């Protein structure tokens, strides 16, 4: 193909390439149409954040109020608590989502039985494919204060039943732990793949020099996967305001709103339940702007620290 392109005039080269790749562009067309219809066209609704929107008047008939909705937003009593809940849950999810997979990958990396390793990988990876609608029902039964498995085990040791999903102190911790359990299998596979790229001769040389297991881990293994660790950490910064709507919506209740309500669930209750469409749109707009800035920063950091780039 390169030889054939060499005889094509420069002005006709782009047209020739487009024609030869027309099939690939055709395959992309349905996805592009769906993306435009469901991601870009709805962005026109952002205008509701600057209106006193009423469904009967519609977007074009509702009165413009400027930044009144944003001023009202920051005067809400619980907005600071919602922001704190979002950051607290999200940051701890990121930390545990980094530490647990690395630790588990290091353990599996020491197992020499390949069948056992693959079996464990499959088992820990399976929850990643299950939706929170399914898992929420499972955890509600397991954590039930009356007949849940966890409280039955605690009862054996004489500990009183704990209402994990109805206690505002316990609820954020349950959210963080269950999310880590669901997703650490994916991270484990990523770090196991990174471990395979380390030169085995480094370990052989370290053993000859009398290095212990922990010395090899701190001086060979961890530095060998440091670029992947930094990359995964930096990329997760962009989603720091996404604390997990599906999970929390399917597990929380009004009793734990104080410590379990995050921005996404707060927007849902404002817009769908309370029908405050303009105010909920204002919250979503602020969240989207902050998330966009964080995503741009995270990808710039990823490029500077690990030379990773999407485009």
ABEGO torsion letter per residue (X at the ends): XAAAAAABBAAAAAAAAAAAAAAAAAAAAAAAAAAAAAAAAAAAAAAAAABBBBAAAEAAABBBAEAAAAAAAAABAAAAAAAAAAAAAAAAAAAAAAAAAAAAAAAAAABABAAAAAAAAAAAAAAAABBAAAAAAAAAAAABAAABAAAAAAAAAGBBBBBAAABAAAAAAAAAAAAAAAAAAAAAAAAAAAAAABBAAAAAAAAAAGBBAAAAAAAAAAAAAAAAAAAAAAAAAAAAABAGAAAAAAABBAAAAAAABBAAAAAAAAAAAAGBAAAAAAAAAAAAAAAAAAAAAAAAAAAAAAGBBAX
